Amino acid sequence: MFGAVVLLSSTIIQSNAQSPPVPPPPAASIEYSNEEDVREGPPSDNKYAPVIEILTKELVEGKNLIRARVSDNSSIAFVKVSYAEGGFITSSNLVLEGGTTYKGLVSVLPPSTVLVFEAVDAEGNSGQASKWFSVSPIQKNVIDQFLGWLRSLFA
């Protein structure tokens, strides 16, 4: 309510205030249903976290295709990988490659990095797996090595 008028000894003072917001009504409780969940019937009794097997064996400097196999009794909601890039933690979603194998891209720098995989199933159970990788530098050709040597002379 903007523009409320206050009368004090026949002087009109206008106030630009807003009334406090009214909280929304409580959400209705509907058993076995919500807008995102379209399964039929009661939820399953799956209480086990997805199992993650990291298939990637080595990483090189720059962008790398990574793979992980994720298995679970129920369907997988999402799989993501987290890692450090330039001093910040970066997360990237993995996509289903086929069967139970997921793939994604990561950008890494030498000398090493740790990839942390997380998978969540349709029941909300989550599992994690992590692996330390030694990151190999890109092998430079002779011309790049020579140019790097020249730059070091004038730096």
C-alpha positions in Angstrom: 0.0 0.0 0.0 2.0 3.0 -1.2 1.1 6.5 -0.5 -0.6 6.1 2.9 -1.7 9.5 4.4 -1.1 10.3 8.0 -3.0 13.2 9.6 -1.3 15.0 12.4 -2.8 18.3 13.7 -4.3 19.1 10.3 -1.0 18.7 8.5 -0.9 16.1 5.7 2.3 14.0 5.6 2.7 11.4 2.8 4.6 8.2 3.5 6.2 6.0 0.9 6.1 2.7 2.8 5.0 -0.8 1.9 3.0 -3.1 4.1 4.9 -6.3 5.2 4.4 -9.3 2.8 1.9 -11.9 3.7 3.4 -15.5 3.8 2.0 -18.0 1.2 -0.4 -20.7 2.4 1.1 -24.0 3.4 1.6 -26.5 0.6 -0.9 -29.3 0.4 0.5 -32.7 1.2 -0.3 -35.2 -1.6 1.1 -38.7 -1.0 3.4 -40.1 -3.7 3.2 -37.1 -6.0 4.8 -33.9 -6.9 5.1 -31.9 -10.1 8.6 -33.3 -11.0 7.8 -36.9 -10.1 5.7 -38.7 -12.7 6.1 -42.2 -11.4 3.1 -44.3 -10.8 2.5 -45.8 -7.4 4.5 -45.6 -4.2 8.2 -44.9 -4.1 10.5 -48.0 -4.3 12.5 -49.1 -1.3 15.8 -48.5 -3.0 18.1 -47.0 -0.3 21.4 -47.8 -2.1 23.6 -45.1 -3.6 24.6 -45.4 -7.3 28.0 -47.2 -7.9 30.5 -45.1 -9.9 33.4 -46.7 -11.8 35.8 -44.2 -13.3 36.9 -45.4 -16.7 39.3 -42.6 -17.6 42.9 -43.7 -17.2 45.0 -40.6 -18.0 44.7 -36.8 -18.6 46.7 -34.4 -20.7 47.0 -30.7 -20.5 43.9 -29.0 -22.0 40.5 -30.5 -22.7 39.9 -34.2 -22.0 37.0 -36.5 -22.7 36.3 -38.4 -19.4 34.1 -41.4 -18.9 32.5 -43.1 -15.9 30.2 -46.2 -15.6 27.3 -45.6 -13.2 25.1 -48.5 -12.1 22.0 -48.4 -9.8 18.8 -50.4 -9.3 16.7 -47.3 -10.3 17.2 -44.8 -13.1 19.9 -42.2 -12.8 18.7 -38.6 -12.5 22.1 -37.0 -13.2 25.9 -37.5 -13.1 28.4 -34.6 -12.7 32.1 -34.2 -12.3 33.8 -31.4 -10.2 37.4 -30.3 -10.4 39.7 -27.3 -9.9 40.2 -25.1 -12.9 42.2 -21.9 -12.6 41.8 -21.7 -8.8 38.0 -22.3 -8.9 35.9 -25.4 -8.4 34.2 -26.2 -11.7 31.3 -28.7 -12.2 30.3 -30.2 -15.4 27.3 -32.5 -16.2 28.0 -35.8 -17.9 25.7 -37.1 -20.6 24.7 -40.7 -21.2 26.9 -42.2 -23.9 25.2 -45.6 -24.0 24.2 -48.3 -21.6 25.5 -47.2 -18.2 28.4 -45.2 -19.5 28.5 -41.4 -19.1 30.9 -38.9 -20.7 31.9 -35.3 -20.4 34.6 -32.7 -21.0 37.1 -31.3 -18.4 39.8 -28.7 -18.9 42.9 -29.4 -16.8 46.4 -28.1 -16.3 49.6 -29.8 -15.1 50.9 -31.1 -12.7 47.8 -32.9 -11.3 44.1 -32.7 -10.6 41.4 -34.6 -8.7 38.1 -35.4 -10.4 35.1 -35.9 -8.1 32.2 -37.7 -9.7 28.7 -37.6 -8.2 25.7 -39.5 -9.3 22.1 -39.2 -8.1 19.4 -41.7 -8.8 15.6 -41.2 -9.2 15.1 -41.9 -5.5 17.5 -39.2 -4.4 20.3 -41.5 -3.3 23.7 -40.1 -4.2 27.1 -41.7 -4.6 30.6 -40.2 -5.1 33.9 -41.4 -6.4 37.1 -39.5 -6.8 40.4 -40.1 -8.4 43.7 -38.2 -8.5 45.3 -37.8 -11.9 48.8 -36.8 -13.0 48.3 -34.3 -15.8 50.8 -34.7 -18.6 52.0 -31.5 -20.3 51.4 -31.2 -24.1 54.4 -32.3 -26.0 55.7 -29.3 -27.9 57.2 -29.6 -31.4 60.7 -28.3 -32.1 59.5 -24.9 -33.5 57.4 -24.2 -30.3 60.4 -25.2 -28.2 62.7 -22.9 -30.2 60.2 -20.0 -29.9 59.8 -20.5 -26.2 63.6 -20.4 -25.8 63.8 -17.2 -27.8 61.0 -15.6 -25.6 62.9 -16.6 -22.5 66.0 -14.8 -23.8 64.2 -11.5 -24.1 62.0 -11.8 -21.0 
